Amino acid sequence: MCGIVAAASSRNVVPLLLEGLRRLEYRGYDSCGIATVDEDGLKRARSTARVAQLAEEADKAGLNAVTGIAHTRWATHGAPEVCNAHPHFSRDTIGLVHNGIIENYEEIRERLKGQGYVFYSQTDTEVIAHLVHSNYHGDLLKAVQESILELRGSYAIAVICRDEPHHIVLARQGSPLVLGVGDGEMLAASDAMAVAGVTDRIVYLNEGDVCDITPDHYDVYERSGRVFVPAERAVRIVQAYSGAIDLGPYRHYMQKEIFEQPRAIGDTLEGVVGITPRLFGEGAEEIFKGVSRVLFLACGTSYYAASTAKYWIEAIAGIHCDVEIASEYRYRISVPDPDSLVVTISQSGETADTLAALKHARDELGMTRTLTICNVATSAMVRESKLAYITRAGVEIGVASTKAFTTQLASLYLLALTLAKTQGRLSAEKEAEELKNLRHLPAALTAVLALEPQVIAWAERFTLKSHALFLGRGVHFPIAQEGALKLKEISYIHAESYPAGELKHGPLALVDESMPVIAVAPNDRLVEKLKSNLQEVRARGGELYVFADADTNITTDDRTHVIRLPEHVGMLSPILHVIPLQLLSYHAAICRGTDVDKPRNLAKSVTVE
Ligand code: F6R
């Protein structure tokens, strides 16, 4: 999703801005741009190619100044073309980059057109640039403050002005924006990762903040009705993530991240010596004790983590559990239960729909027991929740989520055990056994990763396929769903997932010799049922690819291919079974020559609705 970098310094900021953009590339983008300002005015370069190409364009355009803004754009309003790329200018006086979506941009545009402003793009962003210009009477800060009072929707903006070349005005509402406090220079970005190479001193701007930066100071103003009053925002030290950018021996970040999972799960569970509510933060015991229901809110892969956890929470803790797609929940009329524990799950902690669903549940429906499971400790969702559990996957750069998913699962299993304990449903013996099983996970994952060569052989057969069907049962049905999502998002093969028992209620009609059917077959109490479902596929000439636990007795024949997982780890089995599905998608995508880490049309962090 779109990324902002801005810098005010005493040295040339162009290399800083380009490096910041490079660090944000993982979020996904389809065009990029950079602008500088000095006594000679505004200059810019824009490109629909990669940041490396933009660097050449910036060089050609002679960009070299101490103040500048830059952007990676993920198209919402207007196609990914140079004319729509940011920064947008207004009458060569105002330059602006923007993340988010302005809902009332059409009415403002019509009014500004009436005042003689000419629009060169289809974006909502250009409207803000002209609006700021129309409000500019020699004071950029004031012009931005006045302008945002008119905006509806979400935005993070960075604005420069020809007549005030030594500072940048920033504002945010609904889209993230942080400051990086350097040595005699000030940076701003939509993600601390962008400034990690320069400083680890970070200031998080709050919703509604406006901020004025120069090389050696920042002034924050918070909104109070229609006026802005000075506010304090503390500097925090945030671990630099620079190391995450190195690929090491891997071809892609996705491959690296798949292989990091034993380490990531080990780190996520590190320090868990006993099951206690304290793992989830201060006051968790009180909050968990009165819980009558669990409500999960999430999107995409995180939603499938929630769907898996529903099986665990109900089976282990005996608590009723609902799972809602955040983008639907936030708009539907639902029946709230004030004693629900509302759990948001998110890799980034910034997903607009999940954040809005959390606020809807808490502020409009009065469910105040909130917990976020998240990979980014400083994210908006963590800050908005009473409790949190931080997965320690490390920065995930591949757009397709892998290590974030399995670390979410490990954390959710801990949540199920913790709720069980607070409800008196976890004996000391059971707790000890469960902890032992959790500690064994990194070794078990390593053994599953060793199956990669066998998966590669299968993946080659998918090169020319257009469709695939994923089957699973029980707690492994969400794993089949996640497998289908992974395959479609990075290989562009159309994939569907079904609980295997549903086959004969419709999808069996799709099965013929050209349809690969991938089955998740753990050795659990549903395995015999699953075997019957596989026979239904077999009898219709379907080709089966089965990931089976060692002792399931599912055997290979001419149209049934089996890869055996080394061991069955009971209820934790979904965490192992998703691994070969990640590997299958990754290698199928390689065979089809797609851009694995940056699949078309997708962004890493979906910060707009
Ligand atoms: C799929 C994927 C997405 C995200 C979804 C939610 O591989 O990565 O489906 O899971 O956009 O993102 P987070 O977890 O950051 O809220």
Residues whose N, C-alpha, C, O or C-beta is under 5 A from the ligand:
A	BS01	F6R	C299 G300 T301 S302 I345 S346 Q347 S348 G349 T351 V399 A400 S401 K604 V606
